[in-house]
């Protein structure tokens, strides 16, 4: 039986499709616009999270659903409610109508602090829907995800090329390479007592995560040059978000909502929510992963 995924054309979704292909697992994947150069074992279903008919067609006959699709950044906080909350409710409804039981939901560490951002609040609400669904669920809260194709942390690599990595105020964060995250999501497809009705916070295996300065310097190292890793005060980040919104509008990467959770000092994955080692372990350490990511950006002409 195939596995259904939402968000298959996105950064994480593409890595999951690669991992499913390596495991020779057939896939039903949702996409607003079906890619021309598709994976061999993927059947695309055209539609979006608002399209109940497409969602039901997507999940019918599948052994599990990996729900990745969602909105991570928007200049309008109201957009998160529609994409992340209503979209998740629609996936759950389609699964119930089709009789599909297993759901792996990709949330975010931001759900731990819903009061900090509209994004985090929407992920928290979506998690509550999943927990109350009656399905056989597992929730995964990734920390900062990086790797080939990523456009968010890419901004830090591009800054490092100029010798400067702007950072939030002092704090710490965990990170995970997108390929490790993809392997975890594939590992969670079978229903297992160790993963059923559990919330996991995976990372790269670095205990205590990375201080912001450590991560900034590691990105500089990956780029092959020393950098000034500069912690910026909240006022400057808010001003930078306003400027980014003014110039890039809907394409802005630094929004006021994103600044809200960036200012929190602790986005380290919790050890009591670690994935059992029998199910999954990270294989890509931070330094090696950051270096290979920088090399990919260079090879693809991004830098």
C-alpha positions in Angstrom: 0.0 0.0 0.0 1.3 3.5 -0.8 2.0 6.3 1.6 0.3 9.7 1.1 2.1 12.9 1.7 1.2 16.6 1.6 3.8 19.2 0.9 5.7 17.0 -1.5 7.0 19.9 -3.6 8.4 21.7 -0.6 11.8 21.7 1.0 11.1 18.9 3.5 8.7 17.2 1.2 11.2 16.7 -1.6 13.7 15.1 0.8 10.9 12.8 2.0 10.1 11.8 -1.5 13.8 11.0 -2.1 13.8 8.8 1.1 10.6 7.0 0.1 12.1 6.4 -3.3 15.2 4.9 -1.8 13.0 2.6 0.4 11.0 1.7 -2.8 7.7 2.8 -1.2 5.0 4.0 -3.6 3.6 7.4 -2.9 0.5 9.5 -3.4 1.5 13.1 -3.2 -0.6 16.3 -3.2 0.5 19.3 -5.2 -1.1 22.5 -6.4 0.8 22.2 -9.5 2.0 18.8 -10.5 5.8 18.8 -11.2 6.9 17.9 -14.8 10.0 16.0 -13.6 8.4 13.7 -11.1 9.7 10.8 -9.0 9.2 7.4 -10.7 7.1 5.9 -7.8 5.0 9.0 -7.2 1.4 9.4 -8.3 0.5 13.1 -8.0 -2.9 14.3 -6.9 -3.6 17.9 -8.0 -5.2 20.0 -5.3 -4.5 21.8 -2.0 -5.4 21.6 1.7 -8.7 23.4 1.0 -9.8 20.8 -1.6 -11.6 18.1 0.3 -12.3 16.0 -2.8 -8.6 16.0 -3.7 -7.6 15.1 -0.1 -9.9 12.2 0.1 -8.6 10.9 -3.3 -5.1 11.4 -1.9 -5.5 9.3 1.3 -7.9 6.6 0.1 -6.1 3.2 0.0 -3.0 4.5 1.7 -1.4 2.8 4.8 -0.3 6.2 6.3 -0.3 9.9 5.7 2.7 12.2 6.3 1.2 15.7 6.6 4.0 18.2 5.9 2.3 21.0 4.0 1.8 24.2 5.9 2.6 27.9 6.0 5.8 28.9 7.8 6.0 32.6 7.0 3.5 35.3 6.0 3.2 39.0 6.4 -0.5 38.5 7.3 -0.8 36.4 10.6 -4.4 35.4 9.6 -3.0 33.2 6.8 -1.6 30.7 9.4 -5.1 29.8 10.7 -6.3 28.8 7.2 -3.2 27.0 6.1 -2.1 25.2 9.3 -5.3 24.8 11.3 -8.1 24.5 8.8 -5.7 22.5 6.4 -4.9 20.0 9.1 -8.6 19.7 10.0 -9.3 18.9 6.4 -6.6 16.2 6.2 -8.1 14.6 9.4 -11.6 14.7 7.9 -10.4 13.1 4.7 -8.7 10.3 6.6 -11.7 9.5 8.6 -13.9 9.3 5.6 -11.5 7.0 3.8 -10.7 4.9 6.8 -7.0 5.7 6.8 -5.7 5.5 10.4 -2.0 6.3 10.6 -1.0 10.0 10.6 2.5 11.4 11.0 2.1 15.2 11.5 5.0 17.6 11.0 4.6 20.4 13.5 7.3 22.8 14.9 9.1 23.6 18.1 7.3 26.9 17.8 4.2 25.0 19.1 5.8 24.9 22.5 5.3 28.7 22.9 2.1 29.5 21.0 1.9 32.9 22.7 5.0 34.1 20.8 3.8 34.0 17.3 0.8 33.4 15.1 2.7 30.6 13.4 3.4 28.9 16.7 -0.2 29.3 17.8 -1.5 27.8 14.5 0.8 24.8 15.0 -0.3 24.3 18.6 -4.0 24.4 17.5 -3.2 21.9 14.7 -1.5 19.6 17.2 -4.6 19.7 19.4 -6.7 18.7 16.4 -4.4 15.7 15.8 -4.5 14.6 19.4 -8.3 14.8 19.5 -8.7 13.0 16.1 -8.9 9.5 17.3 -6.4 8.5 14.7 -3.2 6.6 15.2 -0.9 9.7 15.3 2.6 10.8 15.9 3.6 14.4 16.0 7.1 15.5 15.0 8.4 19.0 16.1 11.5 19.7 14.1 13.9 22.4 15.2 15.7 24.6 12.6 15.8 22.4 9.4 18.6 23.0 7.0 20.1 21.3 3.9 20.0 21.4 0.1 17.1 23.4 -1.4 16.5 25.3 1.9 15.7 29.0 1.3 15.4 30.1 4.9 18.8 29.3 6.5 20.3 30.1 3.1 20.1 33.7 4.1 22.7 33.0 6.9 25.0 31.3 4.4 24.8 34.2 2.0 25.6 36.6 4.8 28.5 34.5 5.9 30.0 34.9 2.4 30.3 38.6 3.3 31.9 37.8 6.6 28.9 38.6 8.8 26.2 36.3 10.3 23.4 38.3 11.9 21.8 36.4 14.8 19.0 36.8 17.4 19.9 37.9 20.9 21.9 35.3 23.0 20.2 32.0 23.2 20.4 28.4 21.9 18.7 26.3 19.2 18.8 22.8 17.9 19.1 22.0 14.2 18.5 18.9 12.0 19.6 18.1 8.5 16.6 17.7 6.1 17.8 14.2 5.1 17.8 13.0 8.7 14.3 14.5 9.2 13.1 12.7 6.1 14.5 9.4 7.3 12.7 9.9 10.6 9.4 10.5 9.0 9.8 7.4 6.9 10.7 5.4 10.0 7.5 6.5 11.6 5.2 5.2 8.9 4.6 1.8 10.6 2.4 2.0 13.7 4.6 1.2 16.7 4.0 1.2 20.4 7.1 3.4 20.9 5.8 6.1 18.6 2.0 5.9 18.8 0.4 9.0 20.3 3.8 10.5 21.0 5.3 14.0 20.4 8.9 13.9 19.3 11.5 16.7 19.1 14.4 15.4 17.0 17.8 17.1 16.5 21.3 16.4 15.2 22.4 14.7 18.4 24.3 17.7 19.8 23.4 17.7 23.5 22.2 21.2 24.6 21.9 22.3 21.0 23.9 25.2 19.6 24.4 28.6 21.0 23.5 31.2 18.4 27.1 32.3 18.2 28.3 28.7 17.9 25.9 28.2 15.0 26.9 31.4 13.3 30.6 30.6 13.5 29.9 27.0 12.2 28.1 28.4 9.2 31.2 30.6 8.6 33.4 27.6 8.9 31.2 25.8 6.4 31.7 28.7 4.0 35.5 28.5 4.6 35.9 31.9 6.2 36.0 33.5 9.6 32.8 35.6 10.3 31.6 38.1 12.8 28.6 36.3 14.5 26.7 39.2 15.8 23.8 39.0 18.2 21.3 41.7 17.2 19.0 43.4 19.8 15.2 43.0 19.5 14.7 46.6 18.3 17.0 46.0 15.3 15.3 42.7 14.3 11.9 44.4 14.4 13.2 47.2 12.3 14.8 44.8 9.8 11.5 42.9 9.6 9.7 46.2 8.7 12.3 46.9 6.0 12.2 43.4 4.6 8.4 43.6 4.4 8.6 47.0 2.7 11.0 45.8 0.0 10.1 42.1 -0.5 6.4 42.3 0.6 4.9 38.8 0.4 8.3 37.3 -0.3 9.8 38.7 2.9 11.7 36.2 4.9 12.0 38.2 8.1 8.5 39.0 9.2 7.3 40.5 12.5 5.7 37.2 13.4 9.0 35.3 12.8 10.9 37.8 15.0 8.4 37.0 17.7 9.7 33.5 18.1 13.3 34.2 17.1 13.6 36.3 20.3 12.8 33.4 22.5 16.2 32.2 24.0 15.6 28.5 24.0 14.7 26.5 21.0 16.6 23.4 22.0 14.9 20.0 21.5 13.8 18.4 24.8 15.6 15.2 25.8 12.3 13.8 27.3 10.8 14.1 23.8 13.7 12.4 22.0 13.0 9.7 19.5 13.7 6.2 20.8 17.1 5.0 19.4 15.5 1.7 18.3 13.3 3.8 15.9 15.7 6.4 14.6 19.1 8.1 15.2 20.5 11.2 13.5 23.4 10.4 11.1 24.5 13.9 10.0 26.4 15.9 12.5 26.1 19.7 12.4 29.5 20.6 11.1 29.5 18.0 8.3 25.9 18.9 7.4 26.5 22.6 7.2 29.6 22.1 5.1 27.8 19.8 2.6 24.9 22.3 2.5 27.3 25.2 1.7 28.9 23.1 -1.0 25.5 22.4 -2.5 24.6 26.1 -2.5 27.9 26.9 -4.3 27.5 24.0 -6.8 23.9 25.1 -7.7 25.0 28.8 -8.1 23.1 30.1 -5.2 26.2 31.6 -3.7 
